[in-house]
Amino acid sequence: MVCEHGHKYYKSSVCPSCPTCNKENKPKASFLSKLSSPARNALIQKEVDTVQKLSKYTEKEILNFHGIGPASLPIMRASLEEEGLSFMDK
């Protein structure tokens, strides 16, 4: 595959994210910088780019986003707790 910026890459999945672009666009700060590219992209796609926005979702809702798995939850929980926040209850 070739992304819109001309980077050539191979993906075995149907997810069209370019690994080179993901690395170049990785945030330097914020909770998003601590997550894997698939999890970060899933949250950005849903416009969840702050812990305040993250706190408006339940863990179950977050896990339903394509690209987010259970390994991301402890990172997100810790980021929320640092700001005195948590995931919404059911």
Residue frames relative to the residue before (quaternion, step in Angstrom):
aa qw qx qy qz dx dy dz
M 1.0000 0.0000 0.0000 0.0000 0.00 0.00 0.00
V 0.1715 -0.7389 0.6406 0.1192 3.52 -1.33 0.39
C 0.3378 -0.7505 0.5298 0.2047 3.58 -0.75 1.02
E 0.7114 -0.4661 0.3206 0.4170 3.57 -1.30 0.14
H 0.6782 0.4602 -0.2880 0.4953 3.60 1.27 -0.30
G 0.6068 -0.6129 0.3281 0.3854 3.58 1.30 0.17
H 0.4715 0.6605 -0.4567 0.3645 3.60 1.24 0.17
K 0.2688 -0.7518 0.5815 0.1562 3.57 -0.89 0.95
Y 0.1282 0.7865 -0.5931 0.1148 3.56 -0.97 0.91
Y 0.3145 -0.7136 0.5912 0.2059 3.53 -1.32 0.33
K 0.0068 -0.7743 0.6327 -0.0068 3.58 -0.99 0.86
S 0.3407 -0.7365 0.5474 0.2046 3.53 -0.96 0.86
S 0.6768 0.4448 -0.2940 0.5076 3.59 1.24 -0.25
V 0.5894 -0.5801 0.4299 0.3622 3.55 -1.31 0.10
C 0.4525 0.6841 -0.4503 0.3529 3.59 1.28 -0.05
P 0.2964 -0.8231 0.4613 0.1478 3.61 -0.51 1.14
S 0.4278 0.7203 -0.4735 0.2720 3.63 1.15 0.24
C 0.3859 -0.7293 0.5318 0.1909 3.53 -0.97 1.00
P 0.4525 -0.7077 0.4661 0.2778 3.64 -0.70 0.99
T 0.6411 0.5179 -0.3323 0.4586 3.61 1.00 -0.70
C 0.6564 0.4936 -0.3058 0.4816 3.58 0.93 -0.86
N 0.6273 0.5422 -0.3367 0.4463 3.58 0.99 -0.82
K 0.6680 0.4954 -0.2986 0.4682 3.57 0.94 -0.89
E 0.6746 0.5007 -0.2885 0.4593 3.59 0.94 -0.88
N 0.7508 0.4043 -0.2049 0.4804 3.59 1.05 -0.76
K 0.3959 0.7286 -0.4807 0.2853 3.60 1.25 0.08
P 0.4403 -0.7008 0.4869 0.2790 3.59 -0.78 0.98
K 0.4603 -0.6849 0.4973 0.2678 3.57 -1.12 0.69
A 0.7789 0.1606 -0.0772 0.6013 3.59 1.16 -0.59
S 0.6492 0.5107 -0.4195 0.3764 3.55 -1.36 -0.02
F 0.6727 -0.5124 0.3525 0.4008 3.53 -1.25 0.37
L 0.5763 0.6065 -0.3775 0.3968 3.59 1.12 -0.54
S 0.6219 0.5647 -0.3426 0.4207 3.60 1.07 -0.65
K 0.6604 0.5198 -0.2972 0.4532 3.60 1.22 -0.43
L 0.6544 0.5406 -0.2968 0.4376 3.58 1.25 -0.32
S 0.5887 -0.5422 0.4556 0.3897 3.55 -1.29 0.35
S 0.6726 -0.5097 0.3537 0.4034 3.57 -1.22 0.41
P 0.6701 0.4890 -0.3416 0.4417 3.66 0.79 -0.81
A 0.6631 0.4909 -0.3107 0.4721 3.59 0.96 -0.83
R 0.6453 0.5215 -0.3159 0.4603 3.57 0.94 -0.90
N 0.6703 0.4983 -0.2972 0.4627 3.60 0.89 -0.92
A 0.6276 0.5401 -0.3366 0.4484 3.58 1.01 -0.78
L 0.6847 0.4729 -0.2876 0.4742 3.58 0.92 -0.88
I 0.6442 0.5167 -0.3255 0.4606 3.59 0.95 -0.83
Q 0.6276 0.5404 -0.3320 0.4515 3.58 1.00 -0.82
K 0.7195 0.4018 -0.2304 0.5175 3.59 1.09 -0.72
E 0.4552 -0.7172 0.4070 0.3357 3.58 1.37 0.17
V 0.4168 0.6486 -0.5009 0.3934 3.56 1.07 0.83
D 0.1738 0.8328 -0.4991 0.1647 3.55 0.19 1.30
T 0.7082 0.3171 -0.2611 0.5742 3.57 1.29 0.28
V 0.5874 -0.5650 0.4239 0.3949 3.58 -1.20 0.39
Q 0.5734 0.5776 -0.3857 0.4345 3.60 1.14 -0.50
K 0.6680 0.4671 -0.2950 0.4986 3.59 0.97 -0.81
L 0.6177 0.5523 -0.3378 0.4465 3.59 1.04 -0.78
S 0.6600 0.5391 -0.3039 0.4260 3.59 1.00 -0.83
K 0.6075 0.5671 -0.3494 0.4326 3.60 1.24 -0.19
Y 0.6700 0.4575 -0.2819 0.5122 3.58 1.34 0.02
T 0.4304 -0.6320 0.5636 0.3125 3.53 -1.29 0.39
E 0.6450 -0.5013 0.3907 0.4244 3.57 -1.23 0.32
K 0.6352 0.5416 -0.3294 0.4412 3.57 0.98 -0.83
E 0.6475 0.5106 -0.3233 0.4642 3.59 0.95 -0.82
I 0.6507 0.5148 -0.3112 0.4633 3.59 0.96 -0.88
L 0.6691 0.5043 -0.3035 0.4536 3.59 0.92 -0.84
N 0.6285 0.5371 -0.3378 0.4499 3.58 1.19 -0.37
F 0.5206 0.6069 -0.4294 0.4197 3.61 1.25 -0.14
H 0.4739 -0.6636 0.4986 0.2941 3.57 -0.89 0.92
G 0.7535 0.3501 -0.2800 0.4809 3.57 -0.75 1.10
I 0.6959 0.4213 -0.2751 0.5124 3.58 1.23 -0.25
G 0.0732 -0.7935 0.6041 0.0054 3.53 -0.88 1.04
P 0.7399 -0.4388 0.2810 0.4254 3.57 -1.29 0.16
A 0.5939 0.5847 -0.3753 0.4057 3.63 1.09 -0.53
S 0.6371 0.5394 -0.3265 0.4434 3.60 1.16 -0.45
L 0.5603 0.6564 -0.3836 0.3287 3.59 1.11 -0.60
P 0.6631 0.4962 -0.3470 0.4401 3.68 0.79 -0.79
I 0.6246 0.5284 -0.3343 0.4679 3.60 1.05 -0.72
M 0.6833 0.4770 -0.2858 0.4732 3.56 0.91 -0.90
R 0.6238 0.5349 -0.3391 0.4579 3.61 0.99 -0.80
A 0.6674 0.5020 -0.2991 0.4616 3.58 0.90 -0.96
S 0.6491 0.5150 -0.3159 0.4623 3.59 0.97 -0.81
L 0.6383 0.5109 -0.3155 0.4816 3.56 1.03 -0.79
E 0.6710 0.5147 -0.2971 0.4433 3.59 0.87 -0.98
E 0.5996 0.5712 -0.3531 0.4354 3.60 1.07 -0.70
E 0.7389 0.3713 -0.2015 0.5249 3.57 1.16 -0.62
G 0.5403 -0.6423 0.3892 0.3795 3.59 1.28 0.20
L 0.5639 0.5910 -0.3714 0.4414 3.56 1.22 0.51
S 0.0984 -0.7670 0.6254 0.1044 3.55 -1.33 0.03
F 0.6320 -0.4789 0.4189 0.4424 3.53 -1.32 0.09
M 0.5707 -0.5712 0.4528 0.3782 3.56 -1.19 0.47
D 0.4390 -0.6296 0.5556 0.3197 3.54 -1.19 0.49
K 0.7254 -0.4572 0.3057 0.4139 3.55 -1.27 0.36
